[in-house]
Amino acid sequence: MAEQNLELVGLVDSLIRPLVDHEEDLELTSSVDDGCETIEIRVNEEDAGKVIGRQGRVIKSVRALARAAASRNGMSAEVEIID
């Protein structure tokens, strides 16, 4: 189970890190509750727009990839941006 957490966090990190200018401010936290992993992303205020994308397309894609990866192990995943 812990290995699954690291895989999803690593996946989201590898998708988000190239988008941000302030890598030192990037924080990813993960928690699991009843088979659903929640990954919270904290980025610098200036990078939030890049992570969200136009009309939310970038974050929607990240969420779709995380859900697909989690479903391979019978779990679900949520990705949230924290202000």
Phi, psi and omega in degrees: 000316180295327178296321178299318179301314181295323179296314181291318178297319178297320178297310181297320178299315182292337177276324186273319186307317180293343183277334188265150176269331183253076183298330181294339180267355181285124177228132176239127176236149184228142173217148181242132179217115177054046176079008178241121178266130177251124178249123180255133181249128173241126179229167175299148181306324182289336183267351184301319180297324179291323181288324180284316179081171179294126181054027175076017185293321183293310182293327176297320179293319178298317179298318181296318179294320179294318179296319180295318179295319180291324183293338177297335180249019177073023179245176171236162183218145175233139178238125183234144173261126181259130179285000000 
